[in-house]
Amino acid sequence: MSLLRGWAASGGHRRDLDKDGRYDDDDAATLMDAWWPKLAVAVLQTQLGPLTDDLKQLATISDDANSQGSSYDAGWYSYVDKTLRMLLGKPVKSPYAALTCGNGDLPSCAAELWSSLDQAGNALAAAQGSDPAAWRSDATKERIAFAGFISDTMRWANRPTFQQVMVFGSHR
């Protein structure tokens, strides 16, 4: 957990500043990538049960950054956020009738979340070794590629959904 806390405290960046194809904070970004789907399922499956797999078919768990540029438009982010806010007693608009982590019991939910983090860490350790400092993710899959006429790529950036290009023919 200290790995993720340190990453969050430093801004939680997913940068590849030296363009070596790996995130500068590889270990934490890699852990978060491995944990998110497990965390999302842990939060929702207690109440959804077998319907969790149906939800996976209807809505992707995560809409990660990709070479097309648009990302994080879909996914279970709001379901997880709202469920956890409800469990913590925070105000939410239109509360869910059924989505509650740990059957609405905070210690049970916390145990499920810790278990999902442990599963993610164990999967990474099995795949990449037990030293988190050696864990790596491929940052190149997030580089934006341009259609046909530009061979270069650019770093993915979190940006507004609406963009506008303006061309001025002359100065006034």
KOLTORPA-654583 format. One record per residue (C-alpha): residue in one letter; x, y, z. Coordinates in steps of 0.5 Angstrom, whole numbers, always signed. Example, Ala and Ser with C-alpha at 12.3 -4.5 7.8 and 13.67 -1.06 7.14 Angstrom:
REC  mikol      x      y      z
REC      A    +25     -9    +16
REC      S    +27     -2    +14
This chain:
REC  mikol      x      y      z
REC      M     +0     +0     +0
REC      S     +6     +5     +1
REC      L     +8     +4     -6
REC      L     +1     +7     -8
REC      R     +1    +12     -3
REC      G     +8    +15     -5
REC      W     +5    +15    -12
REC      A     -1    +19    -10
REC      A     +3    +24     -6
REC      S     +7    +25    -12
REC      G     +2    +26    -17
REC      G     +0    +19    -19
REC      H     +3    +21    -26
REC      R     +3    +16    -32
REC      R     +9    +19    -35
REC      D    +14    +16    -40
REC      L    +19    +22    -40
REC      D    +25    +19    -42
REC      K    +21    +15    -48
REC      D    +24     +8    -46
REC      G    +17     +5    -47
REC      R    +16     +5    -39
REC      Y    +12     +9    -34
REC      D    +17    +13    -30
REC      D    +13    +10    -24
REC      D    +13     +3    -27
REC      D    +12     -1    -20
REC      A     +6     +4    -18
REC      A     +2     +5    -24
REC      T     +3     -3    -26
REC      L     +0     -5    -19
REC      M     -6     +0    -20
REC      D     -7     -3    -27
REC      A     -7    -10    -24
REC      W    -11     -8    -18
REC      W    -17     -4    -21
REC      P    -21     -9    -25
REC      K    -20    -14    -18
REC      L    -22     -8    -14
REC      A    -28     -6    -18
REC      V    -31    -13    -18
REC      A    -30    -14    -11
REC      V    -34     -8    -10
REC      L    -40    -10    -14
REC      Q    -40    -17    -14
REC      T    -42    -18     -7
REC      Q    -49    -16     -9
REC      L    -49    -17    -16
REC      G    -47    -24    -15
REC      P    -47    -28    -22
REC      L    -50    -22    -25
REC      T    -42    -19    -25
REC      D    -41    -23    -31
REC      D    -47    -20    -35
REC      L    -44    -13    -33
REC      K    -38    -14    -36
REC      Q    -41    -16    -42
REC      L    -45     -9    -42
REC      A    -40     -5    -40
REC      T    -32     -5    -40
REC      I    -29     -5    -33
REC      S    -24     +0    -35
REC      D    -23     +5    -41
REC      D    -16     +5    -41
REC      A    -12    +11    -45
REC      N    -10     +8    -52
REC      S     -7    +10    -58
REC      Q    -14    +13    -61
REC      G    -13    +19    -55
REC      S    -20    +18    -52
REC      S    -21    +14    -46
REC      Y    -24    +14    -39
REC      D    -31    +15    -42
REC      A    -34     +9    -40
REC      G    -32     +4    -35
REC      W    -34     +2    -28
REC      Y    -31     +8    -25
REC      S    -38    +11    -23
REC      Y    -41     +5    -20
REC      V    -35     +4    -15
REC      D    -34    +11    -13
REC      K    -42    +12    -12
REC      T    -42     +5     -8
REC      L    -36     +7     -4
REC      R    -39    +14     -2
REC      M    -45    +10     +0
REC      L    -42     +5     +4
REC      L    -38    +11     +8
REC      G    -45    +15     +9
REC      K    -43    +20     +4
REC      P    -49    +24     +1
REC      V    -50    +21     -6
REC      K    -56    +23    -11
REC      S    -60    +17    -13
REC      P    -57    +12     -8
REC      Y    -57     +5    -11
REC      A    -62     +0     -8
REC      A    -57     -6     -9
REC      L    -50     -4    -10
REC      T    -46     -5     -3
REC      C    -39     -7     -2
REC      G    -39    -12     +3
REC      N    -46    -13     +4
REC      G    -46     -6     +7
REC      D    -41     -7    +12
REC      L    -35     -3    +12
REC      P    -30     -8    +15
REC      S    -33    -13    +11
REC      C    -32     -9     +5
REC      A    -25     -7     +7
REC      A    -23    -14     +8
REC      E    -25    -15     +0
REC      L    -21     -9     -2
REC      W    -15    -11     +1
REC      S    -16    -18     -1
REC      S    -17    -16     -8
REC      L    -10    -12     -8
REC      D     -7    -18     -5
REC      Q     -9    -22    -11
REC      A     -6    -16    -16
REC      G     +0    -16    -12
REC      N     +1    -24    -12
REC      A     -1    -24    -20
REC      L     +4    -19    -21
REC      A    +10    -22    -17
REC      A     +8    -29    -21
REC      A     +9    -26    -27
REC      Q    +14    -21    -26
REC      G    +18    -23    -20
REC      S    +17    -21    -12
REC      D    +21    -14    -13
REC      P    +15     -9    -14
REC      A    +21     -4    -16
REC      A    +22     -9    -22
REC      W    +15     -9    -24
REC      R    +13     -6    -31
REC      S     +8     -4    -36
REC      D     +8     -2    -43
REC      A     +7     +6    -44
REC      T     +7     +5    -51
REC      K     +0     +3    -52
REC      E     -2    +10    -49
REC      R     +2    +14    -55
REC      I     -3    +17    -59
REC      A     -2    +15    -66
REC      F     -5    +19    -72
REC      A     -9    +17    -78
REC      G     -4    +16    -84
REC      F     -1    +22    -85
REC      I     +3    +23    -79
REC      S     +8    +18    -77
REC      D    +10    +20    -71
REC      T     +6    +19    -64
REC      M     +5    +23    -58
REC      R     +4    +22    -51
REC      W     -3    +21    -48
REC      A     -6    +27    -44
REC      N    -12    +27    -40
REC      R    -16    +33    -44
REC      P    -23    +36    -44
REC      T    -27    +32    -49
REC      F    -29    +38    -53
REC      Q    -23    +41    -57
REC      Q    -24    +46    -62
REC      V    -19    +48    -68
REC      M    -19    +56    -70
REC      V    -15    +58    -76
REC      F    -14    +66    -77
REC      G    -13    +68    -85
REC      S    -10    +74    -83
REC      H     -8    +79    -77
REC      R    -13    +85    -75
